[in-house]
Amino acid sequence: MKIFVTGATGFIGSNLCQRLAADHHAVIALYRDEEKLKPISRVVTQSVRGDLSSTEVLRKALNGCESCFHLAALAKPWVKSREDFHRINVVGTRNVLQACVDAKVHRVVFTSTASVFGPSDNPIDESHPFCDQLDSEYERTKRQCEFIIDEFRAGGLDIVTVYPSRVYGPGVLSQSNALTTIIKQFLDGKWNLIPDDGTAIGNYVFVDDVVEGHRLALLKSLPCEKYILGGENLSMNAIFDRLQAQLPYHKRIWHAPKSVLNCFARLELWKAKLSGLSPLITPPFVEKYIKNWSLTSDKARRQLGYQPKTFDQGLRETIEWIAIW
């Protein structure tokens, strides 16, 4: 197929482009930064410079494409102008979907985030209602995208939505790949903190599995379906226990109380507002990592044949990649 990919230079997007090219699809990649394009420049059929506000660029790039993966989003925990989240994530999504309608694209796979379902003590699936009280602008704008998607689905556009959980593994080291960055810093002796008491549950999924979930959503999904693409539900304590088990020696880990994290986060936010530089952590980040976010991907397993790795398998591959990176 001829497939258009937004967010092609991002963590998931770059891995997806390589997989699609390996499957002999013609990949049309939207990019903004020449430097970030370099790792995938040899695998894409065509690279198109522009962003989600470039409506004419989007229409031309989508001409003749059968499918579209829309992964591009502003996923940072903080930016100087909060309006950027709405402009990129909400308005940008509308622009892409309208361009897909104009180009008569057969199917769009839209990448959301499992965070839109909100925190949960027990594993939740796609039937769980979306949360209306989310902590970050990224999550809130991704939730707003659901209304736009419903509108375009009602107009006849086949949009399959996937909801990755916390993705980790080889690839771009960015804020979208936070766990891998923490693993690397831990191995380098630069990170030894766990938020609060470390018992809060999150769902962690290896990047190759998320890429495969996108591919399966394109090829096997019924029209307009929704799939959580997750891995294992684990606490931070469990993650660092597994990480320690991969090492020939023991590293000391400290638990940072919520009160301390909140003070540090507020200080970082104050510094960010003065300097314009991204903070290390933010108050919403603290809130997120002291709550339970338990998920299940049983629907994707049943309907798509989705089979994610165990966390131990993914962790070993991640450590091997870090060692040669």
Buried (B, 14 or more C-beta within 10 A) or exposed (E): BBBBBBBBBBBBBBBBBBBBBEEEBBBBBBBEEEEBBEBBEEBBBEBBBBBBEBBEBBBEBBBEBBBBBBBBBBBBBBBEEEEBBBBBBBBBBBBBBBBBBEBEBBBBBBBBBBBBBBBBEEBBBBEBEEBEEBBBBBBBBBBBBBEBBEEBBEEEBBBBBBBBBBBBBBBBBBBBBBBBBBBBEBBEEEBEBBBBBBEBBBBBBBBBBBBBBBBBBBEBBEEBBBBBBBBBBBBBBBBBEBBEEBEEEEEEBEBBEBEBBBEBBBEBBEEBEEEEEBBEBBBBBBBBBBBBBBBBBBBBEEBBEBEBBEBEEBBBBBBEBBEEE
